[in-house]
Structures are given as structure tokens and as C-alpha cells.
């Protein structure tokens, strides 16, 4: 799995919880919850969808680390042993 494939999986999971959002306008360094105006339950469903798609355990203690698009892709890449391909845009 490549970092781009991880980004695509994150993108698909985001579409499920916020289909109306223009993902090209998401700032990868800003809080996803704030940008998408989603509640904690939607965010939890998003993390569960990522867990299912990537087959990576995401312990609840790691949730605070997964606040931005950049941090999510980096976290998943690290868990999957994927070499960084460059900054998330």
C-alpha cells in the first residue's frame, strides 16, 4: 500500500460522513472536525471506517493524534509501514 492509496482511503471515508464537502478545500494541517463541522459521533464513525478500510487498529488513546488530514495519513502510513511520499496537500 502506498501513501497515495492511504490518502484515497481517507478521502473515501470522509465522503461517507460529509458527502457535501469539497475536499479540495480541506486544509491538511487544520482540524477536520472544525473544517467539516462534524460532531464527535461522526468523527468516531470516520475513524471506524478507516480502521475497516486500512485494517489497522486505532486505539482510543490515539484519537487525539488524528485531528488533521495530515496527521491521519501520517499515522496510518506509520502503522502500515509505508514510507512517506511527501507532504499531504
Secondary structure, DSSP 8 states (H G I E B T S, - for coil): --HHHHHHHHHHHHHHH-TTS-GGG--TTSBHHHHHT--HHHHHHHHHHHHHHHT----GGGGGG--BHHHHHHHHHHHHT----S---
